[in-house]
């Protein structure tokens, strides 16, 4: 309440009731949102306008309030720890000014951008509510530190409610984007995520999600990753990987589940719950294109895999990598278009991969090899090793409606987009088509589908 309103109330007859009400409302509303401009030739003693910009990102980050915007002029800036939250109806935005080329360069051993709040610490008292951040980072180049080590991420997120949109993210010593257990409701959309500065096989993923819930990773171009492209584990729930292009990963391209320290599986025995991998285009992958380990209700549908499983496993991997040896349950892998190598299986299921084999559904997929070699399938528990489709069906009951093609001719509209050719060859008519979407062109019933209408950026429905 403003001082004038208090005096009106204290001294009767000093103000009208209408004036008192207006003063009280004025005293409780948010200030008008501001834009803080940052430029290499600015000074942190300035007010942060276009004419008098700040010099460092850190100075702007410390000044913002809910609804404010930070705009970076062309140049290179040191990274920052972001602690000041927005609100649900007044997000804070960090973006380039007028689409100028603004680069955030990480320094030291920590992340280039780190979303942190003390309420989200593992050491916070039991019952503490982790503060949502309500920040959006848009249209920037963000590069990890050349000196970064285990914490040398490009972006690390410890808090709920963060969006990364239309950024170029690269060059970290560790994961490019790292989410921990408290980073719920994060969206990673329309970014280029690439080239960690790490050796092949190092622990440097494109996007690494450990324990966070309701993460949406969509419309990104992920490439040249020395480990796994995209994955979630550690009790993550409702993760969605969709409409991404993933190219040139040494390990698995997209994965639900993996191996988490048993003391960090605090919400149940499964690595992921209700995760979805759909409508992704994946190519040139050393390990599996699509993988799931120790997950409950994983759904892997309508993905396109080209030239995957080149080094080990095969194009699709179902495994048990859990430290507590929890097998997967209720896993469905359908309507995928998979072009693999000639020596490794299309599908590889390792020992004890499923808690109950009856809850595994693999069907309505189309398989082919670039070489035209016969397709192969393996399941250790069923004692089938690199067998053909008919033997696979007899031994497992899987892939009853799937097709193995003798060549890849006619599979794609073009080899650049790897868009499946709807109705182009006989296999298309053998599979059940989904109802057509009004206003959308015909789509193949297997492989990655284009988003139609193209989805805008916003909260996940």
C-alpha positions in Angstrom: 0.0 0.0 0.0 1.3 3.5 -0.9 2.2 6.0 1.8 -0.6 8.4 0.5 -3.2 5.6 0.7 -2.2 4.8 4.3 -2.5 8.5 5.3 -5.9 8.7 3.7 -7.1 5.7 5.7 -5.5 6.9 9.0 -6.8 10.4 8.9 -10.5 10.1 8.2 -12.0 12.3 5.6 -8.6 13.0 4.0 -9.4 11.1 0.7 -12.4 9.7 -1.1 -13.1 6.0 -1.1 -12.6 5.9 -4.9 -9.2 7.5 -4.5 -8.2 5.2 -1.8 -9.1 2.2 -4.0 -7.1 3.5 -6.9 -4.1 4.2 -4.8 -4.2 0.7 -3.3 -4.4 -0.9 -6.8 -1.5 1.3 -8.1 0.6 0.2 -5.2 0.2 -3.5 -5.8 0.6 -3.7 -9.6 3.9 -4.6 -11.3 6.1 -1.9 -12.8 6.1 -1.5 -16.5 8.4 -4.1 -18.2 11.8 -2.7 -19.2 14.3 -3.6 -21.8 18.0 -3.7 -20.8 20.4 -3.3 -23.7 23.9 -4.7 -23.4 26.7 -3.7 -25.8 30.5 -4.3 -25.9 31.1 -0.5 -25.7 28.6 0.0 -22.8 29.3 0.5 -19.1 27.7 -1.3 -16.2 27.1 2.1 -14.5 24.7 3.0 -17.4 20.9 2.7 -17.3 20.7 0.0 -20.0 19.0 1.9 -22.8 19.9 1.7 -26.5 21.7 5.1 -26.1 23.3 4.1 -22.8 23.8 0.3 -22.8 25.2 -1.9 -20.1 28.5 -3.7 -20.8 28.1 -7.2 -19.3 25.3 -9.8 -19.3 25.8 -10.3 -15.6 24.9 -6.7 -14.9 21.7 -7.0 -16.8 20.8 -10.4 -15.2 21.1 -8.8 -11.8 18.7 -5.9 -12.7 15.8 -7.7 -14.4 12.4 -8.1 -12.9 9.4 -10.1 -14.1 8.4 -9.2 -17.6 11.7 -7.5 -18.5 13.8 -8.2 -21.5 17.6 -8.3 -22.0 18.8 -7.4 -25.5 22.4 -8.1 -26.6 23.9 -6.0 -29.3 26.4 -7.7 -31.7 29.5 -8.9 -29.9 30.8 -11.5 -27.5 29.9 -11.6 -23.8 30.9 -13.7 -20.8 28.3 -16.1 -19.5 26.2 -15.7 -16.4 24.4 -17.4 -13.6 20.7 -16.6 -13.8 19.0 -16.3 -10.4 16.3 -13.7 -10.7 12.9 -15.4 -11.6 10.1 -14.0 -13.7 6.5 -15.0 -13.0 4.0 -17.3 -14.8 2.4 -14.3 -16.5 5.5 -12.2 -16.9 8.4 -14.2 -18.3 11.9 -12.7 -18.6 13.5 -12.8 -22.1 17.1 -12.9 -23.1 17.6 -12.3 -26.8 19.7 -10.7 -29.5 18.8 -7.1 -30.3 17.2 -6.8 -33.8 18.6 -10.3 -34.7 22.2 -9.1 -34.4 24.9 -11.7 -33.9 25.3 -11.9 -30.1 27.6 -14.6 -28.7 27.7 -15.8 -25.1 31.1 -17.4 -24.4 31.5 -19.5 -21.3 34.6 -18.9 -19.1 36.2 -21.0 -16.4 34.9 -24.4 -15.5 31.2 -23.8 -15.2 28.3 -23.5 -17.7 28.1 -20.6 -20.1 24.5 -20.0 -18.9 23.4 -21.5 -15.6 19.8 -21.3 -14.4 20.1 -21.7 -10.6 18.0 -20.9 -7.5 18.9 -21.9 -4.0 15.5 -23.5 -3.4 16.4 -26.1 -6.0 19.6 -27.2 -4.3 19.8 -30.9 -3.4 20.7 -29.6 0.1 17.6 -27.5 0.4 15.4 -28.4 3.4 12.8 -31.1 2.8 9.6 -29.7 1.6 11.2 -26.6 0.0 9.4 -25.7 -3.3 11.9 -25.3 -6.2 11.4 -21.8 -7.6 10.3 -21.8 -11.3 12.5 -19.4 -13.3 10.2 -18.3 -16.2 13.0 -17.3 -18.6 13.3 -17.6 -22.3 16.6 -17.5 -24.2 16.1 -16.8 -27.9 18.2 -16.2 -31.0 21.7 -16.3 -29.4 24.9 -18.2 -30.0 26.0 -19.8 -26.8 29.4 -21.6 -26.5 30.8 -23.6 -23.7 34.1 -22.8 -22.0 37.3 -24.1 -23.5 38.4 -24.8 -19.9 35.2 -26.5 -18.9 35.4 -29.9 -17.3 32.7 -32.0 -15.6 30.5 -28.9 -15.2 31.5 -27.4 -18.6 28.1 -27.3 -20.1 26.9 -24.8 -22.6 23.6 -24.5 -20.7 22.8 -26.0 -17.4 19.2 -25.9 -16.0 18.5 -26.6 -12.3 15.1 -24.8 -12.2 11.6 -25.4 -13.7 10.1 -23.3 -16.5 12.9 -22.4 -18.9 12.7 -22.2 -22.7 15.6 -22.3 -25.1 14.3 -21.2 -28.5 16.1 -20.7 -31.9 19.7 -20.7 -30.4 23.0 -22.0 -31.7 24.4 -24.1 -28.8 27.8 -25.7 -29.0 31.3 -26.3 -28.0 31.0 -27.6 -24.4 33.5 -29.9 -22.7 30.5 -31.8 -21.2 26.9 -32.0 -22.3 25.6 -29.1 -24.5 22.4 -28.9 -22.5 22.1 -30.4 -19.1 18.9 -30.8 -17.0 18.8 -32.0 -13.5 16.0 -33.4 -11.4 14.5 -30.1 -10.4 14.4 -28.7 -14.0 10.7 -29.6 -14.7 8.6 -28.2 -17.6 11.5 -27.1 -19.8 11.2 -26.6 -23.5 14.1 -26.9 -26.0 12.8 -25.8 -29.4 14.2 -24.9 -32.8 17.9 -24.9 -31.7 21.1 -26.0 -33.3 22.9 -28.3 -30.8 26.3 -29.5 -31.9 30.0 -30.1 -31.6 30.9 -30.6 -28.0 34.6 -29.9 -27.6 35.2 -33.5 -26.4 36.8 -36.7 -27.7 34.8 -39.5 -29.2 33.2 -41.5 -26.4 33.5 -38.8 -23.8 30.5 -38.0 -21.5 29.3 -35.2 -23.7 25.7 -35.5 -24.9 23.6 -33.1 -27.0 20.8 -33.0 -24.4 21.1 -34.8 -21.2 18.0 -35.0 -18.9 18.4 -36.7 -15.5 15.2 -36.8 -13.4 13.4 -33.8 -14.9 9.7 -34.2 -15.8 7.7 -32.9 -18.8 10.7 -31.9 -20.9 9.9 -31.2 -24.5 12.7 -31.3 -27.1 11.4 -30.5 -30.5 12.4 -29.1 -33.9 16.1 -29.1 -33.1 19.0 -29.9 -35.4 21.4 -32.0 -33.3 24.6 -33.1 -34.9 28.3 -34.1 -34.5 27.9 -35.4 -30.9 30.7 -37.7 -29.5 28.3 -39.6 -27.3 24.4 -39.8 -27.2 22.4 -37.2 -29.1 19.3 -36.9 -26.9 18.4 -38.8 -23.8 16.4 -38.9 -20.6 17.0 -41.1 -17.5 17.0 -41.0 -13.7 13.2 -41.3 -13.2 12.4 -38.7 -15.9 8.7 -38.5 -16.6 6.7 -37.5 -19.7 9.8 -36.6 -21.8 8.9 -35.9 -25.5 11.5 -36.0 -28.2 9.8 -35.0 -31.5 10.4 -33.5 -34.9 14.2 -33.4 -34.4 16.9 -33.9 -37.0 19.8 -35.9 -35.4 22.9 -36.6 -37.5 26.4 -38.0 -36.8 26.3 -39.2 -33.2 29.0 -41.7 -32.1 26.7 -43.5 -29.6 22.9 -43.8 -29.6 21.0 -41.0 -31.3 17.8 -40.8 -29.1 17.2 -42.8 -26.0 14.7 -43.2 -23.2 16.5 -44.6 -20.1 20.1 -45.5 -19.6 22.1 -46.0 -16.4 21.7 -43.8 -13.3 23.3 -44.2 -9.9 20.9 -46.3 -7.8 20.9 -43.6 -5.0 19.5 -41.1 -7.5 16.5 -43.3 -8.5 14.4 -41.7 -5.8 11.0 -41.7 -7.5 10.7 -45.3 -8.5 12.7 -48.1 -10.2 12.4 -47.1 -13.9 14.8 -44.8 -15.7 11.9 -43.1 -17.6 8.1 -43.1 -17.3 5.7 -42.3 -20.2 8.4 -41.0 -22.5 7.8 -40.5 -26.3 10.2 -40.5 -29.3 8.3 -39.6 -32.4 8.7 -38.0 -35.9 12.4 -37.6 -35.7 14.8 -38.0 -38.7 18.1 -39.7 -37.7 21.1 -40.4 -39.9 24.7 -41.6 -39.7 24.7 -43.1 -36.2 27.4 -45.3 -34.7 25.1 -47.1 -32.3 21.3 -47.3 -32.2 19.0 -44.8 -33.9 16.3 -45.4 -31.3 17.0 -46.9 -27.9 15.2 -47.6 -24.6 16.5 -49.0 -21.4 14.7 -49.9 -18.2 11.7 -47.7 -19.0 8.0 -47.9 -18.3 5.5 -47.1 -21.1 8.1 -45.9 -23.6 6.5 -45.1 -27.0 8.7 -45.0 -30.1 6.7 -44.2 -33.2 7.0 -42.7 -36.7 10.8 -42.1 -36.8 13.0 -42.4 -39.8 16.5 -43.9 -39.4 19.1 -43.8 -42.2 22.4 -45.6 -42.0 22.3 -46.3 -38.3 23.7 -49.0 -36.1 27.0 -48.8 -37.9 29.4 -49.7 -35.1 27.5 -51.8 -32.6 24.0 -52.9 -31.3 21.9 -52.2 -34.4 19.3 -49.7 -35.5 16.9 -50.2 -32.5 18.1 -51.2 -29.1 16.0 -52.4 -26.2 18.3 -53.0 -23.2 18.6 -53.3 -19.4 21.4 -50.9 -18.2 19.9 -50.3 -14.8 22.1 -50.4 -11.7 19.2 -52.1 -9.9 18.6 -54.3 -12.9 15.0 -53.1 -13.7 13.7 -54.4 -17.0 11.5 -52.3 -19.2 7.7 -52.7 -19.1 5.0 -51.8 -21.7 7.3 -50.7 -24.5 5.9 -50.0 -28.0 8.0 -49.5 -31.2 5.8 -49.0 -34.2 5.5 -47.3 -37.6 9.2 -46.6 -37.9 11.2 -46.5 -41.2 14.6 -48.1 -40.5 17.5 -48.3 -42.9 20.4 -50.1 -41.2 23.8 -51.4 -41.9 24.2 -54.8 -43.5 26.0 -56.7 -40.6 24.2 -55.6 -37.5 20.5 -56.2 -36.6 17.6 -53.9 -37.2 16.4 -54.8 -33.7 18.6 -55.9 -30.9 17.1 -56.9 -27.5 19.6 -57.7 -24.8 19.3 -60.1 -21.9 16.7 -59.2 -19.3 15.7 -56.1 -21.2 12.0 -56.6 -20.4 10.4 -57.3 -17.0 7.6 -59.1 -18.9 8.2 -60.0 -22.6 4.5 -59.9 -23.2 4.5 -56.1 -22.7 6.8 -55.5 -25.7 5.1 -54.5 -29.0 7.3 -54.1 -32.1 5.2 -53.9 -35.3 4.2 -52.1 -38.5 7.8 -51.0 -39.2 9.5 -51.0 -42.5 13.1 -52.2 -42.7 15.8 -52.1 -45.4 19.6 -52.0 -45.8 21.5 -49.7 -48.1 23.4 -52.7 -49.5 20.3 -54.8 -50.1 21.5 -57.5 -47.7 18.9 -59.5 -45.8 17.7 -57.8 -42.6 18.6 -59.4 -39.3 17.0 -59.4 -35.8 18.3 -60.5 -32.4 16.8 -61.2 -28.9 19.2 -62.8 -26.4 16.5 -64.2 -24.1 14.7 -65.8 -27.0 18.0 -67.3 -28.3 17.7 -65.8 -31.7 20.8 -64.1 -33.0 20.8 -62.3 -36.3 17.9 -64.1 -37.9 15.7 -63.2 -40.8 12.2 -61.8 -40.5 10.2 -65.1 -40.6 12.4 -66.8 -38.0 12.1 -63.6 -35.9 8.3 -63.7 -36.1 8.1 -67.3 -35.2 10.4 -67.0 -32.2 9.1 -63.7 -30.8 5.6 -63.0 -32.2 6.9 -59.5 -33.1 6.7 -57.6 -36.4 3.7 -59.5 -37.7 2.7 -56.6 -40.0 6.2 -55.2 -40.6 8.0 -55.4 -44.0 11.6 -55.9 -45.0 12.4 -54.4 -48.4 15.0 -55.7 -50.8 16.4 -52.1 -51.4 15.9 -48.5 -50.5 14.8 -47.4 -53.9 11.6 -45.5 -53.8 11.6 -45.0 -50.0 12.2 -41.3 -49.9 11.0 -38.1 -51.7 14.7 -37.0 -51.7 17.8 -38.1 -49.8 18.4 -34.6 -48.3 15.1 -34.5 -46.3 14.7 -38.2 -46.0 11.0 -37.6 -46.2 9.1 -40.9 -46.7 7.3 -41.1 -50.0 3.6 -41.6 -49.2 2.1 -44.4 -51.3 5.4 -44.6 -53.3 5.9 -48.4 -53.0 3.8 -51.4 -52.2 4.6 -51.5 -48.4 2.7 -48.3 -47.8 -0.7 -49.9 -48.5 0.0 -52.9 -46.2 0.1 -50.8 -43.1 -2.8 -49.1 -41.3 -2.9 -45.4 -42.1 -3.9 -42.7 -39.6 -6.8 -40.5 -40.3 -5.8 -37.6 -42.6 -5.4 -34.2 -40.9 -7.5 -31.5 -42.5 -5.4 -29.1 -44.6 -2.3 -31.3 -44.5 -0.7 -33.1 -47.5 -0.8 -36.9 -47.5 1.8 -38.5 -45.3 3.4 -41.9 -45.3 2.2 -44.3 -42.6 5.7 -45.1 -41.5 8.7 -42.9 -40.8 8.8 -39.3 -39.5 5.9 -37.1 -40.4 6.1 -33.4 -40.9 4.3 -31.3 -38.4 1.1 -30.0 -39.9 0.1 -27.4 -39.2 3.6 -26.3 -38.1 3.4 -25.9 -34.4 4.1 -22.6 -32.8 6.4 -22.2 -29.8 4.5 -22.2 -26.5 3.5 -24.3 -23.6 3.0 -28.0 -24.3 -0.7 -29.0 -24.4 
